[in-house]
Amino acid sequence: LTDLPISPTKPIDFGAYKFCETCGICADSCPFGIIQKGPSTWENPDAVGNGLAQGQFKGWRTDNVKCPHCPTCQG
């Protein structure tokens, strides 16, 4: 936190989404198969069961409850 005046800036597109759309290594390498494959989405199928809100971000979903946090994807 700061009390310095900071003017807002526009987001920078550095190509992360495009890279992930074409790569998919983390989803293919996950030994538990819990990383969503295919295009990113606003939908979160696990949100209904765990009380999370839909549409919080566009991305690739993982089932964090089933994830043992192994170092395969560094997630």
C-alpha positions in Angstrom: 0.0 0.0 0.0 1.0 3.5 -0.6 -0.2 7.1 -0.2 1.7 8.3 -3.2 -0.5 9.6 -6.1 -0.4 7.0 -8.9 -2.3 7.6 -12.1 -4.0 4.6 -13.6 -2.6 3.0 -16.7 -4.0 0.7 -19.4 -3.3 -3.0 -19.2 -0.3 -4.3 -21.2 -0.9 -7.2 -23.5 2.4 -9.1 -23.4 1.1 -12.2 -25.1 0.5 -14.5 -22.1 -3.0 -15.6 -23.2 -1.9 -16.3 -26.8 1.1 -18.3 -25.5 -1.1 -20.4 -23.2 -3.7 -21.0 -26.0 -1.0 -22.5 -28.2 1.1 -24.3 -25.6 -1.0 -26.4 -23.2 2.0 -28.2 -21.8 0.8 -27.8 -18.2 -2.6 -29.4 -19.0 -1.0 -32.2 -21.0 1.6 -32.9 -18.2 -0.7 -32.8 -15.2 -0.7 -36.4 -13.9 -4.1 -35.8 -12.2 -5.8 -34.3 -15.3 -7.3 -31.4 -13.4 -6.1 -28.5 -15.6 -8.7 -27.5 -18.1 -7.7 -28.1 -21.7 -8.9 -26.1 -24.7 -9.8 -22.5 -24.9 -9.9 -20.2 -21.9 -13.4 -19.5 -20.5 -15.3 -17.3 -18.1 -17.3 -20.3 -16.9 -16.2 -22.0 -13.7 -18.0 -25.4 -13.3 -16.6 -26.0 -9.8 -18.0 -22.6 -8.6 -21.5 -24.0 -8.1 -20.4 -26.6 -5.7 -18.0 -24.5 -3.7 -19.8 -21.2 -3.5 -17.5 -19.2 -5.8 -18.9 -16.6 -8.1 -19.0 -17.1 -11.9 -17.2 -14.9 -14.4 -14.4 -13.6 -12.1 -11.7 -14.0 -14.7 -11.2 -15.6 -18.1 -8.7 -18.4 -17.9 -8.0 -22.1 -17.6 -9.6 -23.7 -14.6 -8.1 -26.2 -12.2 -9.7 -28.2 -9.5 -7.7 -26.9 -6.5 -9.5 -29.3 -4.2 -8.1 -32.3 -6.1 -4.8 -30.7 -6.8 -2.0 -32.1 -4.6 0.3 -29.2 -5.6 2.9 -31.3 -7.2 5.7 -29.4 -9.0 4.6 -30.5 -12.5 2.9 -27.3 -13.5 4.5 -25.1 -10.8 0.9 -24.1 -9.8 
